[in-house]
Amino acid sequence: MARPASQFCCGCSLTFGVTFILLLNLIQNLFYIVTAFSNVVMKIPVFGANMGLTAQTFNAAFCLLGLPFIFSGFWGAWTRMEGHIRLYLYYMIASISLDAVNTCLFLSSGDICDHMPRVLQKHGSAFACGFMRLGTIIGVLQLVIVQVYFAYTVWSLCEDYEATGGGPGLPELMKTANEHHQKRRYLAPHGDEHFGVAAGFPVAYGAFDSQNTGLGGSRLFGGTSHETNYPPVKL
């Protein structure tokens, strides 16, 4: 089994990396939703207008379906909840699978050189065809590597939260390390914190409250005299 990553992009935290991935995915989904709405509903041709009606509708529906998963991932990253991020991981895996299927269908639909621009054909069709094939292969490999790395980062954060139990981590605890001490210093009795007695000394003066602490202001066991000699005198 693969080992979870501890950082994102060699220096950033996993929480930052997952938040960055979620933000990119949100922008992508909103872009496809807006362009499909403009092409199909408003009849204003924008990006992707040459695609079929079925393909545009399916892309918009899948992106619209992914919005709750994306917001769930945001909430899980901010509150350190492993289950919410894992839900987004499942949606991310489904999205990568659909991208892989669409890429395979595009590559198998025909030769890439058939879609070569005329400008390139005039300056040597053989060289342009080889350049387009090489560029397509490099582009597909880069896309696969980036998507797999993003999914690996989200999975690593899920494993981290599962191992640590979620909740505040060490950085969050270090930020509020002195908060408890400051509250007890100015709001709570100090006698209970340092001496284990019922009440403490006033914060304003730093003196013992002898009437409440029992130090010098009350009798031990209800007695009337106290022996102060040591060793005590034998009777």
Salt bridges, closest charged atoms under 4 A:
GLU82 OE2 - ARG86 NE 2.30
ASP111 OD2 - ARG133 NH2 2.81
GLU159 OE2 - ARG86 NH2 3.45
GLU162 OE1 - ARG86 NH2 3.43
GLU179 OE2 - LYS183 NZ 3.29
ASP192 OD2 - ARG184 NH2 3.57
GLU193 OE2 - HIS181 ND1 3.87
GLU193 OE1 - ARG184 NE 3.62
GLU193 OE1 - HIS194 NE2 3.84
